[in-house]
Amino acid sequence: MLEQLLAHGGAAVLSRPGGSLRGLPLHFAAEHGSLASVQALVQAAPQAAAVADSKKLLPVAYALRSG
């Protein structure tokens, strides 16, 4: 799946039914501690690091929580 995201720029939007922003793949990768995925997504779409999700959290907040 990471390869598909990167092929499309790495900044796809993950949304909930009804259209609210759940986050970007970068939020998900940071939350689940996937360093290699985080690095690849930031390299492909550096602007994604500055996008807040529906909870107004940046990907770095999820990375800090997951350790």
C-alpha positions in Angstrom: 0.0 0.0 0.0 2.8 2.4 0.8 4.1 2.1 -2.8 0.7 3.0 -4.1 0.5 6.1 -1.9 4.0 7.2 -2.9 3.1 6.7 -6.6 0.3 9.3 -6.1 2.3 11.8 -4.1 2.0 10.3 -0.6 -0.7 12.8 0.6 -3.9 11.0 0.1 -6.7 11.9 2.5 -8.1 9.4 5.0 -11.7 10.5 5.7 -14.7 9.3 7.7 -18.2 8.7 6.4 -19.6 12.2 6.1 -16.4 13.6 4.8 -14.6 14.7 8.0 -10.8 14.6 7.8 -9.4 11.6 9.7 -5.9 12.4 8.7 -3.3 11.7 6.2 -1.3 8.4 5.7 1.5 10.3 7.6 -0.8 10.5 10.7 -1.5 6.8 10.5 2.2 5.9 10.0 3.3 8.1 12.8 0.7 6.7 15.2 1.7 3.2 14.5 5.5 3.8 14.8 6.4 3.0 11.2 9.6 5.0 10.9 10.4 3.8 7.3 6.9 4.7 6.2 7.0 8.1 7.9 10.4 8.9 6.2 9.1 7.9 2.8 5.8 9.8 3.1 7.6 13.0 4.3 10.1 12.7 1.5 7.2 12.4 -1.0 5.0 15.1 0.5 6.8 17.3 3.0 3.8 19.6 3.3 1.9 16.7 4.9 3.9 17.2 8.1 2.1 20.5 8.7 -1.5 19.2 8.1 -3.7 18.8 11.2 -6.3 16.1 11.4 -9.9 16.4 12.7 -8.6 16.4 16.2 -6.3 19.4 15.3 -3.2 17.2 15.8 -0.1 17.1 13.5 1.6 13.9 12.6 4.4 14.7 15.1 1.9 14.5 18.0 1.0 10.9 17.0 4.7 10.1 16.7 5.4 11.4 20.2 2.5 9.4 21.6 3.7 6.2 20.1 7.3 6.6 21.2 
